[in-house]
Amino acid sequence: MLFCQLGRADSLREICNGLGCCLGRLVHVGIAKAPCRSTLSYANEHRPAALFQDLFFTALARFREQQGLGTRKHKFRFKNKLLSLDSTTISLCLTMFPWAKFRRAKGGVKAHVLLDHDDYLPAYVLLTEAKRSDVKLADSFRLNPGSIVAIDRGYIDYALFGRWSMAGVFFVTRLKDNAAFEVVEECEIPQNRHVRADQLIRLTGAQAQADYPELLRRIVAWDPENEREIVLLTNLLEFGSTTIAAIYKERWQIELFFENSTWCTPSDVIDSPAAVALDPPLVGLLPNSVRPNIARRPSWTEPRARLRRPAVPAIASGGLGAILSSA
């Protein structure tokens, strides 16, 4: 299965032929000959999902030890754990998987990812129906006290922020345009750092004030490349405003992770309307509420040309670039 995922093999024949071309290397891992298709098919059908889960975490631990994706690109002075929380929808063929109905003519599951910025690998991934709300699942992630979570405006929930603050968890997000608040104190603005305002505010909405009665920090930063203001909201009251802006800029790494990740769902399941089978390792990780019956590819199905996704270059957004010079 590792060869299947890393080699992007789409069929049993391709896996067996690919392994057959690597016999000289397979000897080093104790494999004398490549398995035949019937043996591989039987093993794939009867292996429990826990086996692939253990294999994944073993490979992940080895990858993290070797710092496969590198270390944190932006060096911060603080020692807090920096995380990003976001989700992405994995499209599925609605004809094959009617349980994954997302829209009228589209199916899929949603991957909620908590990204660790120490090595840009997920600390936790939760797979749900694509219809599930992001903010309602934010409590599903266990965050240690002192952690800093960078999130977008889709996760704004003042009751959630109140629970995080009581647990010692910090957050950095963007403030909604219609938020009602009053300015309690104006803080000093650093010179030549494109920070236009640094304020301590209190929410004035009745429900918002009940959910989060404590002070919050509002920072207005100017993005010179896109020529717009970015208004940030955080409960980090001791950090510098440029550092908070740099923390939110780091959130872009989770977007790059989504763009460059190869999910374990085969490309023909994602892109093709024909009836194909869902990858058993992915099914084993799904909760019971969305776990389908794995369908086998019909024997009469004609072979199709392999589908390839075009490579997406990892080009980071340039927002807030000038603010980071002294963070």
N, C-alpha and C positions, 0 to 999 in steps of 0.2 A: 504494500500500500504506500510506503514511502516513495518507492520508485514511480508508482502511478501518479502521485501528487506532484512530486518534484519534476518528473519528466513530462507531466501533462498528457499522460497516455489516456486515450478515450475508450479503449476496448481491451478485452483479455488477450486477444491476439497480439496487440501492440505491446502489452506488458511482457508477455512471454518472449516475443522476438527481441525486445529491447534488452531483457535480462540475458538472453542467449548471446548477445553481442558483447556482454561484459563478463564472461565467465572467468577471465583472468583476474578480474578484480573481486568477483564474488567469492573466490577461494579464500580470500582474507577474512571474510565474515562467516566462514564455515558452510558455504553453499557450493556443492560440487557440480551441480547442473541446474539449469533453469527449469522451473516447474512447467508442466503441461497445462493446457487450458482447463481441462476437467478438474485437475487437482486444485488449481487456483480458484475456480468457480465454487467448488465445494467448501474450501476454506473460507472464502469471502462470505458465503451464505451462513456458515455455522459459527464463525468467530463472534463472541459477544462484544458489544460496544465498549465494555470496560477495558478490553485488551488494547483497542485503538486509543482509548483515553490515556492509559498508562504509557503507551508508546509516545503519544504526543507530549506529555509532560516530561518524559525522560529526554526526548530530543530538544524540548524547549529549555530545560535546565542546562544541557550541554551547549546550546546555542548562546544562552545568556552568559555562561562562564567565558566563552570566547569573544563576547561582545560583538556578535555577528552584525548588528546594525549600527555599531558605534556608540559612543557615549553622548551625553547631552550636548547639543550644539551650542546652546547659550549657557555660559557659566554664571550661576547666581551665587551670591554670598551666603544666602540662607541655607540651612540644612534640612528644611522641611521636604517631605516627599511631594513631588509635583506630579499631578495626574490630570488627564483630560477625559471628559465623559461626553460621548456622542453616539449616534446610531446611524446605520446605513441599511438600506433595503436590498436584499438579494432577490432578484427577479427569478421566478420559476414559471414553467409552462403551465398555464391554467387548465389546459385540456387534460394534461397528465395528472395534475395535482389540484383538484377542485377544492380540497380542504384549505388551500393557501390563497383563497380568493382575497384580493386586496382592493381592486377596483373592478369596474364592469368587465373589462377585457384584460385584466392584468392580475397575476398572482405573485406571491413572494413571501418571504420571511424577513424579519428584521433582526439584525445583529446589534445589540447594545454593547459597546466596547468601552472599557475603562483602561486607558493607555497610560503606561508608566513611562515618564520622560527620562528615567535614568538610562534606559536602553531602547526606548521607543517600541516596546513589545507590550501586548495586552496583559494587564494584571488580572482581568476577568472579562469573559464574553458571555452574554446571555442571549439566547435565541428565542424569539417569541413570534406570534403572528404579526404580520406587517401592520395590522390595524392598531396594535397596542400603542398607547401614548407614551412618549419618552419620559415625561416628568413623573408619571405615575409609577414608573419602574425604577426611579432614581433611588428609592429606599432599598432596593434589592441588592445594592452594592455596599459591602461592609468597608467603611473608611476608618482608618486609625486616627486618633487625636493628633492634631498638628499637621495633617495632610492639607494640601492646597489643591482645589479642584477648579480647573478652567472649563467653563461651559458656555453655550450660546444661549440666546434668549428663549429658546424653546423649553428650557428647564427652569424658567423663573416661576417659583412658587414660594411665597414668603413663609408659609408654614414649614416647608422643607428647609428653607434657610434657617428658621428658628431652631429646628431639630439639629441641624448641622452645627450651629453655633453653640448649642448646649453640649454637644459632644466634642467640642474643641476642633471642629473641622472648618477650614477657611474656603471661601469661594471667590472667584473673579468671573464676572459676566458682563453683559451689556445691559444698560438700563432701557426699559421700554419707553417709547415716546410719550405715552399717555400716563406715566406714573405720577401719582400725586405725592408731593413731599414738601417739606419746609427746610430751609437752610439754617442750621444751628450755628455753624462756625465756618469762617473762611480760613483755609490753611495757606501757608506760604508756598508760592509757586517757584520751582527751580528756573534759573535763567537759561535761555537758549536751548530748551529741551522740548519745545512744541507742546507743552502742557498749558492749557488755557485756564483751567480751574481745578481746584482741589478743595472739596467741601465735606464737612460732616453734616449729614442730613437725617431727618426723621420722617418716616412715612406718615401721611395724614389721612389716608383712606381708612374707613372704619374697620373693615376686615383685615387690611394690610397691617394696621397698627396693632390689632389684636394678635395677629400671627407673628409679628416681629416688632416688638416695642422698643428695641435697643437702637442705638445710633448705627448708621451705615456711612460708607465713604463713597462720594461721587467724584469721579475724575473725568475731566473733559480734555481729550488729547486731539491734536491736529495731525491728520495723515497727509503729508505734503505730496505724496505720489498720486493718491486718488482724490486729493483736494476735498476732504470732508472731515467733519468732526466725529470722533468716536467717544461715546459717553459710557464710562465703565462704572460698575457697581460692585462693591466688595465689603467684606467685614474685616479686612486687614487694615487696622487703624495705625499700626506702627511702621509699616513699610513705606519706602519712598514712592512717590507717584510714578517715576520713571520705571521703577522695578515692577510695579503693578501693571503698567502698560506692557512691559516686556513679558510678563507672565501670560497676559492674554494673547500676545503675539505667538507665544509658544503653542497655543491651542491649535494653530494651523498644522502642526505635525500630525494630528489625528486625521485631518483631511488628506494629507499626503499618504498616510497609512491606508486609508480607504481606497485611494486612487491606485496604489501600487500593490495591493494585496491580491493574491490568487486564492479565492475561497475554495473549499474542498468540494463544492458542487461542480460537477462536470460542465463544461461549456455547452454541450449539446442539450443538457437539461435547462440551462438558463436561456439559451437563444433560440432553440428549435421548437416548433410546434409539434413535432412527431413524438410518439410515445417511447420514452426511454426510462431507465431506472435511476432513482435517486441514490446517491452514494451512501452506503450503510454507515460509515463513520459519522457523517453529518446527521443521519437519522437517529443514531444512538445518543447524540448530544441534545436532541430536541426534547422539550418537556412533553409529558404524555398528552397534554391538551392539543398539541399540534403534530404529534408523531403520526405519520401516515403508514399505510401498508406498502411495503416495498414491492413495486411491480417489476416483473422481469421483462426484458426486451423480448417481444415475440420472435419466434424462430424464423418467421417469414419476412421479418423486417429487412429491407434491402440496405446494404452498406451505404453510408453517406460520406461525403467529403468532410474531413476534420475541420472544425470551426476554430479559428484562432482569434484571440483578442489582440488588437493592436497595442503595442507597448505605449504606455503613457509616461512621458518624462516627468520626473519629480521637480516641478518648478514651483517654488514657494511664492506665496503672495508677498508683495512688497510693503504692505501696510505697516505703519508705525516704525519704519526702518530708521528714521532719524532720531527717534526717541531713545533708541537702545544704546547710543554711543557711550553713555556714562552709567548705564544700569549695572 
